[in-house]
Amino acid sequence: MNCCDLTPAHVRAIAPYLPGKPISELARELGLAEADIVKLASNENPLGPSPLALAAAQDALYDMALYPDGAGFALKAKLAAKWKVSASQIVLGNGSNDVLDMAARAFLAPGTTSVYAQHAFAVYSIATQTVGAHGVSVPARDYGHDLVAMRAAIRDDTRVLWIANPNNPTGTFLPWAEVEAFLETVPPQVLVVLDEAYGEYLPVAERCDTAAWLARFPNLLIVRTFSKAYGLAGLRVGYGLCSIEVADLLNRVRHPFNVNAPALAAAEAALDDVDFLARSYALNAAGMAQLAAGLSALGVDGVPSKGNFLLAKVGDAARINSELLKRGVIVRPVANYGLPEFLRISVGLAGQNARFLDALKACL
Ligand SMILES: *Cc1c(COP(=O)(O)O)cnc(C)c1O
């Protein structure tokens, strides 16, 4: 009998998060130069970071002997102005995953449940299981959230309901009017986590100022990230917008100094770089069209996506994935999401998208 034998069963039951394969790992395995490998597996920004964010992070490194501002005063001030909320309604996270995890730790416990959609982001179930709560997975409709079924899945012991819009890995999107109407029907004792990790990739006409809903829905937690369109995935910074009461609870379980100093500085600068954000959006729109057209030319069905990635139905995805890897192309298998016939491809630069399409053609 050792310490591991006595781990709680709910911890043992967790299926670990499967990240995209690192470029360095495949390079070692194939004996290839890292520069010859294309990674379209983690929904990262193919433009890299904003130059303003990079400069700000570099400056902040000089202070690395000091603890960062644990309250994130300056970044919160900027976010408060952007979203027209008070700074006390903002919770900063070490990536938005950290905020998702705080929500689980503050609102769930053994004997409670959380509700999420089949094929929804894996962290919802992991965060739920971590605290010994029970996750209720609601069958998807057309690969996306079935809000009617999700409403019906809410039980007396439900404390959290998760919605990713657009969703990862499916890229599906619910019109905001449907989400708003749904929120009207959710009992106030259920925290609704609205994960908008890909919000910056929505066409302007399909965006919505959901922060304005906070005044009406004190049980709403909006989660956003700097990892995708802002190009800061490696620094780990995201945030939640919510009522002051929810923020207060999340801050109780938040690790002190959870967001490091270069990340705080870079995020602040990234918010100012509207030009970079516009370029990221435009590159993604063009790359998405290129991938969709390329897949269709190969006779491969895709799931229409509003994110910076899309699902391609390739059949034996495990085989195709290993063939792609041999050709130096890393994409994401999603069998662990219950989608064994699909691969998820992140939108890259035009040349990277073309490399993927050529490699796919060769292994179909
Ligand atoms: C990528 C992603 C996130 C962001 O994760 P970070 O921790 O901010 O890097 C959150 N939610 C979803 C659905 C995502 O796909």
The ligand as an SDF file (V2000), in Angstrom:
LIG
                    3D

 15 15  0  0  0  0  0  0  0  0999 V2000
   -7.9290   27.2920  -25.9860 C   0  0  0  0  0  0  0  0  0  0  0  0
   -9.1540   27.3070  -25.1300 C   0  0  0  0  0  0  0  0  0  0  0  0
   -9.1550   27.9640  -23.9190 C   0  0  0  0  0  0  0  0  0  0  0  0
   -7.9710   28.7850  -23.5100 C   0  0  0  0  0  0  0  0  0  0  0  0
   -7.1000   28.1870  -22.7250 O   0  0  0  0  0  0  0  0  0  0  0  0
   -5.9720   29.0610  -22.0390 P   0  0  0  0  0  0  0  0  0  0  0  0
   -5.8260   28.4120  -20.7210 O   0  0  0  0  0  0  0  0  0  0  0  0
   -6.4850   30.4640  -21.9190 O   0  0  0  0  0  0  0  0  0  0  0  0
   -4.7720   28.9640  -22.8980 O   0  0  0  0  0  0  0  0  0  0  0  0
  -10.2970   27.9820  -23.1520 C   0  0  0  0  0  0  0  0  0  0  0  0
  -11.4090   27.3920  -23.5930 N   0  0  0  0  0  0  0  0  0  0  0  0
  -11.4660   26.7880  -24.7650 C   0  0  0  0  0  0  0  0  0  0  0  0
  -12.7380   26.2070  -25.2380 C   0  0  0  0  0  0  0  0  0  0  0  0
  -10.3180   26.7090  -25.5600 C   0  0  0  0  0  0  0  0  0  0  0  0
  -10.3570   26.0650  -26.7260 O   0  0  0  0  0  0  0  0  0  0  0  0
  1  2  1  0
  2  3  1  0
  2 14  2  0
  3  4  1  0
  3 10  2  0
  4  5  1  0
  5  6  1  0
  6  7  2  0
  6  8  1  0
  6  9  1  0
 10 11  1  0
 11 12  2  0
 12 13  1  0
 12 14  1  0
 14 15  1  0
M  END
$$$$
